[in-house]
Structures are given as structure tokens and as C-alpha cells.
Amino acid sequence: MADPFFEDLPRKKPQTHEIGQDLSAISVDELGERIALLKSEIERLEAERAKKDKAKSAAANIFKS
């Protein structure tokens, strides 16, 4: 049986952002949180790319000899 008070419970905020999703129902504060989340994720991705570029460059230097 469904909980009659379910609609009164606070909804969980999604932990992720889906690219291209409808943003019309998202508050200004939530948009700010998502922007911060995405900026943090971009920094993480750039750090990983730099790490892999460094490893790739080191490997290329080994095989140049």
C-alpha cells in the first residue's frame, strides 16, 4: 500500500546532472550547486587528462631512443 504521507516528504536532490536535461524545474540555488559540481568534475577530468598526457609523453620519449 502506498504511503499517504509520501508526497509530503522532501524529495532527494539528484547527485548528478544529465547533459541536456530540462532545467525549468530547478531552482536558482540548485543551478548554482550543479554549476559548482560540474566545474569540480571538469577540474578532475583535466587533471586526469594531464596525468595521462604526461605518461604518454614519457612513453613516447622511451621509444624515441
C-alpha positions as CSV (number, residue, x, y, z in Angstrom):
1,M,0.0,0.0,0.0
2,A,1.3,3.5,-0.8
3,D,2.3,5.8,2.0
4,P,-0.3,8.5,2.3
5,F,2.3,11.0,3.5
6,F,4.8,10.2,0.7
7,E,4.0,13.4,-1.1
8,D,4.8,15.5,2.0
9,L,8.3,14.0,2.3
10,P,11.2,16.2,1.0
11,R,12.5,15.0,-2.4
12,K,16.1,13.9,-2.7
13,K,18.2,16.1,-4.9
14,P,19.8,14.3,-7.7
15,Q,23.5,13.9,-7.2
16,T,24.3,14.1,-10.9
17,H,23.5,16.3,-13.8
18,E,22.3,14.9,-17.0
19,I,23.5,16.7,-20.1
20,G,20.6,18.2,-22.0
21,Q,18.0,17.7,-19.2
22,D,15.1,20.1,-18.7
23,L,16.2,22.8,-16.3
24,S,12.9,24.6,-15.9
25,A,12.0,22.9,-12.6
26,I,15.4,23.5,-11.0
27,S,15.8,26.4,-8.5
28,V,18.5,29.1,-8.8
29,D,20.2,27.6,-5.8
30,E,20.2,24.1,-7.3
31,L,21.6,25.5,-10.6
32,G,24.4,27.1,-8.6
33,E,25.1,23.7,-6.9
34,R,25.1,21.9,-10.3
35,I,27.4,24.5,-11.8
36,A,29.9,24.0,-8.9
37,L,29.6,20.2,-9.3
38,L,30.3,20.4,-13.0
39,K,33.2,22.8,-12.5
40,S,34.7,20.4,-10.0
41,E,34.2,17.5,-12.4
42,I,35.8,19.4,-15.2
43,E,38.9,20.1,-13.0
44,R,39.0,16.4,-12.1
45,L,38.8,15.4,-15.8
46,E,41.5,17.9,-16.8
47,A,43.8,16.6,-14.0
48,E,43.4,13.1,-15.2
49,R,44.0,14.1,-18.8
50,A,47.2,15.9,-17.8
51,K,48.3,12.8,-15.9
52,K,47.7,10.6,-18.9
53,D,49.3,13.1,-21.3
54,K,52.4,13.0,-19.1
55,A,52.5,9.2,-19.1
56,K,52.0,9.1,-22.8
57,S,54.8,11.6,-23.4
58,A,57.2,9.7,-21.1
59,A,56.4,6.5,-23.0
60,A,57.0,8.2,-26.3
61,N,60.4,9.5,-25.1
62,I,61.4,6.0,-24.1
63,F,60.7,4.6,-27.6
64,K,62.3,7.6,-29.4
65,S,65.8,6.4,-28.4
